[in-house]
């Protein structure tokens, strides 16, 4: 099973970790108010709002509610998971775009 072994360059791993840390920190600073001050929106009107959100065309919200998050609404978790996913995407894009070609 030697063909499944992937060698990772430590320099690339360190730059990815640094990019992830910087992007997550900047997003937490930017969206800190939304993380700490929860307000209800249109999506929290119904207890079981899976079919309601699909009717409105909000597939991402319905996917999160069906597979990741329990009902009733968890205030902090949705914004936190969104910031983590966006930070990972931003750091991967930064590594891809600013990678020096050798």
N, C-alpha and C positions, 0 to 999 in steps of 0.2 A: 504493500500500500504506500510505497514511497512517492508515487505520482500525485497523491493528494496533498503532499506537504508543500506549503506555500511559504516562501521566505519573504519576510517583511523587512525592509530597510529601516533601521532605527531613526534615521534622519527624517524620513517620511512620516513615521509614526509620531515622532515628537512634534513635527510641524502640524500634523492633523490634530493632535491633542491641544496644541497651542491655539490653533484656529477655532476649535470647538469651545475652548475656555473663553476666548475673547468674544466670540459671537454670542455665547450663552450669557456672559456678563453684560454685554451691551443690550441684549434683548430684555434681561431682567431689569436693567436700569430704565430702559425705554418703556416697558410695560409694567413697571412696578406698581403703579396706581391701580391698574386693572387686576393685578394679582392680589392686592390687599383690600380692595374695596369692591365687594360684589354687589351688582345690581341685577335685578330680574329683567329679562327681555321677553320677546314674544314667544320664544321657544319653551318657556317654563310654565305656560298656561295650563297644560294638560298633564295628568299624572303619567299615562302611558301614551307618549306622543310619537311613537315610531311611525305609525301610518299617517299621522297628521303632517309630520315633517316630510315624508315622501310625497304626499299630495302637494306640498308647497315647493317641492323640487330641491330640498336640502338633504342631499344624499349623504354628505359627510357627517352631518349631525346625526342622521338616522343610523349610520354605520357605527359611530362612536357609542351611541346609546344602546344599540343591540348587542355589540360584541365586547366593548371595553368598560363602559361605565354602567353602574346600576342606577335605577330610578329609585327614589327621587334624586333630583339634581345635586351633583357634587360641585360646589362652587369653585374651589381652587384647582381641582384636578384638570379640568378641560383646558384652561389657559396654560397651566404648567406643561401638560403634554404637548400642546401646540408649540410652545416656545422651545421645548426640547427637540421636536421634530424639525422645526425651522432652523434651529441652530445646527443640527446635524447636516441638513441640506446646504446651509450656507457655508459651513466649513468644508464640505466635500466639493462644492463649487469653487471655493477659493483655492483649494489645493489643485484642482483640475485646471483652473484658468491661469494660475500663477506658477505652475510647475515649470522649472527650467528644463528645457530639452537638452539632453546630453548626447 
